[in-house]
């Protein structure tokens, strides 16, 4: 538990507002969840999270254990091993770090141990960059981990508390990844309503392990080898069913969260969807840009709405299909790229719509915001213009990249500069 003056600060409120970065909100989420153990390894733009936690462990504000590991691979392995002993575990990473630990992430999900990992999205090398897109987090979509994608700093903190309820649910028992965009959210200060420690304890009781635990009186092994596909298939099916159970676990947790904290979260967020003919589908903090563009387009009489994806694994296919049913046209704006295929979430939205009898007759794929590139109002207007012009019989042969003339001119100038064709 939190002690001393830190405990007094944690008890302030409920309703106290603080200006927090997304990283600070993540650290506070772990602190309020009263985690026992934090294995960590620094990587930009995640480092502020573990700096805050290290400071609190160091000054006694948080009891428990903080350990700097030698890599993300060992960090995730340590997180899973500690969770298997009954500890409440938190950790965080980003980009190349998530990929470096990806082998271990599959392993600990297979152990069926619950903990929370925050990923601060950053585009992948090469070329290397520090700015965000979603290829890192979507590389982990098949690992068995539940995924929640946050839009705001408030949602980062709240999602961590929800994530522990879901992860520790006896019908789930899987790691949960909470994702936020690097720089655009991790270092952006926003007002955050701080819950009191008493509220959090009401929502999130102490972790009681159900099956993944090591005791001298009850020895057991996790992650043993199996020979023969029948047993392996059984365990993989059990993981799949547990992930699907997270949908109901999320509903239970969200109900209690709204009752205790007064903030409601669903599997998705709908923005001006009720009377929308045209819908943009997005995830993450860039959805805020989409909402702003929709406000302008609405003033011009265009009936546009936005569906923001929050829970990406398990994939809520039926919910998405039901929300988009009957719309005239849908555009999925992916902040990721599967080379040779296109946007990843577009493929999943298309599959969710499947043979739905009221499937939108027009579905279009757009990719933008790679490596943190801005998606400007003009690009959102282009998306809506394409939807308005599209006919059901039209076939989209290639993905539509959101890339302006100004982007092209900047890229050409930098390439000439790299070739020393122009002076700096």
Long-range contacts (C-beta under 8 A, 24 or more apart in sequence): 1-34, 1-63, 1-197, 2-31, 2-34, 2-61, 2-62, 2-197, 3-60, 3-61, 3-63, 4-60, 4-61, 6-56, 6-60, 6-61, 6-62, 7-197, 10-196, 10-197, 11-196, 11-197, 11-198, 12-194, 12-196, 13-193, 13-194, 13-195, 13-196, 14-193, 14-194, 14-195, 14-196, 14-199, 14-261, 15-193, 16-193, 16-194, 17-191, 17-192, 17-193, 17-194, 18-191, 18-192, 18-194, 19-189, 19-190, 19-191, 19-192, 20-153, 20-157, 20-189, 20-190, 20-192, 21-48, 21-153, 21-186, 21-187, 21-188, 21-189, 22-120, 22-150, 22-153, 22-156, 22-180, 22-181, 22-185, 22-186, 22-187, 22-188, 22-190, 23-48, 23-49, 23-52, 23-120, 23-186, 23-187, 24-48, 24-49, 24-52, 24-153, 25-153, 25-154, 25-156, 25-157, 25-192, 26-92, 26-118, 26-156, 26-157, 26-160, 26-178, 26-180, 27-52, 27-53, 27-56, 28-52, 28-157, 28-192, 28-194, 29-156, 29-157, 29-158, 29-159, 29-160, 29-161, 30-90, 30-116, 30-160, 31-56, 31-61, 31-62, 32-157, 32-161, 32-195, 32-197, 32-200, 33-88, 33-90, 33-116, 33-160, 33-161, 33-164, 33-200, 33-204, 34-88, 34-200, 34-201, 34-206, 35-62, 35-64, 35-88, 35-89, 35-90, 36-64, 36-65, 36-82, 36-87, 36-88, 36-89, 37-64, 37-65, 37-66, 37-67, 37-79, 37-82, 37-87, 37-88, 37-89, 37-90, 38-64, 38-65, 38-66, 38-67, 38-89, 38-90, 38-91, 39-67, 39-69, 39-74, 39-75, 39-76, 39-78, 39-79, 39-82, 39-89, 39-91, 40-66, 40-67, 40-68, 40-69, 40-75, 40-91, 40-92, 41-68, 41-69, 41-70, 41-71, 41-72, 41-74, 41-75, 41-93, 41-97, 42-68, 43-72, 43-93, 43-94, 43-95, 43-96, 43-97, 44-94, 44-122, 44-130, 44-182, 45-94, 45-120, 45-122, 45-130, 45-182, 45-183, 45-186, 45-187, 46-92, 46-93, 46-94, 46-97, 46-118, 46-119, 46-120, 46-182, 46-186, 48-186, 48-187, 49-92, 49-118, 49-120, 50-92, 53-90, 71-100, 71-101, 72-97, 72-98, 72-100, 72-101, 72-104, 73-100, 73-101, 73-103, 73-104, 74-104, 75-101, 76-101, 76-104, 76-105, 76-108, 76-117, 77-104, 77-107, 77-108, 79-108, 79-115, 79-117, 79-175, 80-104, 80-107, 80-108, 80-111, 80-113, 80-115, 80-175, 82-115, 83-108, 83-113, 83-114, 83-115, 83-175, 83-212, 84-111, 84-113, 84-212, 84-213, 84-214, 84-222, 85-209, 85-213, 85-214, 86-207, 86-208, 86-209, 86-213, 87-207, 88-115, 88-164, 88-168, 88-206, 88-207, 89-115, 89-116, 90-115, 90-116, 90-117, 90-118, 90-160, 91-115, 91-116, 91-117, 91-118, 92-117, 92-118, 92-119, 92-120, 93-117, 93-118, 93-119, 93-120, 94-119, 94-120, 94-121, 94-122, 94-136, 94-182, 95-120, 95-121, 95-122, 95-123, 95-124, 95-136, 95-182, 96-122, 96-124, 96-125, 96-136, 98-136, 98-137, 98-139, 98-140, 99-124, 99-136, 99-139, 102-139, 102-140, 102-143, 105-140, 105-143, 105-145, 105-175, 106-143, 106-144, 107-223, 108-175, 109-143, 109-144, 109-145, 109-174, 109-175, 109-239, 110-144, 110-223, 110-235, 110-239, 111-212, 111-222, 111-223, 112-173, 112-174, 112-211, 112-212, 112-222, 112-238, 112-239, 112-242, 113-173, 113-175, 113-212, 113-222, 114-164, 114-167, 114-168, 114-172, 114-173, 114-174, 114-175, 114-176, 114-207, 114-212, 115-167, 115-175, 115-176, 116-160, 116-163, 116-164, 116-167, 116-175, 116-176, 116-177, 116-178, 117-145, 117-175, 117-176, 117-177, 117-178, 118-156, 118-160, 118-177, 118-178, 118-179, 118-180, 119-177, 119-178, 119-179, 119-180, 120-179, 120-180, 120-181, 120-182, 120-186, 121-179, 121-180, 121-181, 121-182, 121-284, 122-182, 123-370, 123-371, 123-372, 129-371, 129-372, 130-182, 130-183, 131-182, 131-183, 131-371, 131-372, 131-373, 132-181, 132-182, 132-183, 132-184, 132-284, 132-335, 132-369, 132-371, 132-372, 133-335, 133-336, 133-337, 133-369, 133-370, 133-371, 133-372, 134-179, 134-283, 134-284, 134-334, 134-335, 134-336, 134-344, 135-336, 135-337, 137-177, 137-179, 138-312, 138-336, 138-344, 138-345, 140-177, 141-312, 141-313, 141-344, 144-174, 144-175, 144-239, 144-243, 145-174, 145-175, 145-176, 145-177, 145-313, 146-172, 146-174, 146-175, 146-176, 146-177, 146-243, 146-246, 146-311, 146-313, 146-314, 147-176, 147-177, 147-179, 147-311, 147-312, 147-313, 148-176, 148-177, 148-178, 148-179, 148-310, 148-311, 148-312, 149-179, 149-180, 149-283, 149-284, 149-309, 149-310, 149-311, 149-312, 150-178, 150-179, 150-180, 150-185, 150-284, 150-285, 150-310, 151-185, 151-269, 151-284, 151-285, 151-287, 151-288, 151-308, 152-185, 152-190, 152-285, 152-288, 153-185, 153-188, 153-189, 153-190, 153-192, 154-190, 154-191, 154-192, 154-193, 154-263, 155-265, 156-180, 156-185, 157-192, 157-194, 158-257, 158-261, 158-263, 158-265, 159-265, 161-195, 161-200, 161-203, 161-204, 161-257, 162-250, 162-253, 162-254, 162-257, 162-265, 164-204, 164-207, 165-203, 165-204, 165-249, 165-252, 165-253, 165-256, 165-257, 166-246, 166-249, 166-250, 166-253, 168-207, 168-208, 169-245, 169-246, 169-249, 169-252, 169-253, 170-210, 171-242, 171-245, 171-248, 171-249, 172-242, 172-243, 172-245, 172-246, 172-249, 173-210, 173-211, 173-212, 173-242, 174-239, 174-242, 174-243, 174-246, 179-284, 180-284, 180-285, 181-284, 181-285, 181-286, 182-372, 183-372, 184-285, 184-286, 184-372, 185-284, 185-285, 188-285, 193-261, 193-263, 195-261, 199-260, 199-261, 202-260, 203-256, 203-257, 203-260, 203-261, 243-313, 243-314, 244-314, 246-311, 246-314, 247-311, 247-314, 247-316, 250-311, 265-310, 266-310, 267-310, 267-311, 267-316, 267-319, 268-307, 268-308, 268-309, 268-310, 268-311, 268-316, 268-319, 268-320, 268-323, 269-307, 269-308, 269-310, 270-305, 270-306, 270-307, 270-308, 270-323, 271-305, 271-306, 271-307, 271-308, 272-298, 272-304, 272-305, 272-306, 273-305, 273-306, 273-307, 273-323, 274-305, 275-303, 275-305, 276-303, 276-304, 276-305, 276-327, 277-303, 277-304, 277-327, 277-328, 277-329, 278-302, 278-303, 278-304, 278-305, 278-327, 278-328, 278-329, 278-330, 278-331, 278-384, 278-387, 278-388, 279-304, 279-305, 279-306, 279-307, 279-324, 279-327, 279-329, 279-330, 279-331, 279-360, 280-304, 280-305, 280-306, 280-307, 280-330, 280-331, 280-332, 280-333, 280-380, 280-383, 280-384, 281-306, 281-307, 281-309, 281-324, 281-330, 281-331, 281-332, 281-333, 281-345, 281-349, 282-306, 282-307, 282-308, 282-309, 282-332, 282-333, 282-335, 283-308, 283-309, 283-310, 283-312, 283-335, 283-345, 284-335, 286-333, 286-335, 286-369, 286-375, 289-374, 289-375, 289-380, 290-333, 290-375, 290-380, 292-377, 293-377, 293-380, 293-381, 294-380, 296-377, 297-380, 297-381, 297-384, 302-384, 302-388, 304-384, 309-345, 312-345, 315-348, 315-352, 317-348, 317-351, 317-352, 317-354, 318-352, 320-349, 320-352, 320-353, 321-352, 321-353, 321-354, 321-356, 321-359, 324-349, 324-353, 324-359, 324-360, 325-356, 325-358, 325-359, 325-360, 326-358, 326-360, 327-360, 328-360, 328-361, 328-362, 328-387, 329-360, 329-361, 329-362, 329-363, 329-364, 329-387, 329-388, 329-390, 330-360, 330-362, 330-363, 330-364, 330-387, 331-363, 331-364, 331-365, 331-366, 331-383, 331-384, 331-386, 331-387, 332-363, 332-364, 332-365, 332-366, 333-366, 333-367, 333-368, 333-369, 333-375, 333-383, 333-402, 334-365, 334-366, 334-367, 334-368, 335-367, 335-368, 335-369, 335-370, 336-367, 336-370, 337-367, 337-370, 342-367, 342-398, 342-399, 343-367, 343-399, 346-399, 361-392, 362-387, 362-390, 362-391, 362-392, 362-394, 364-390, 364-396, 364-400, 365-396, 365-399, 365-400, 366-399, 366-400, 366-401, 366-402, 367-399, 367-400, 367-401, 367-402, 368-401, 368-402, 368-403, 369-402, 373-403, 373-407, 375-402, 376-404, 378-404, 379-404
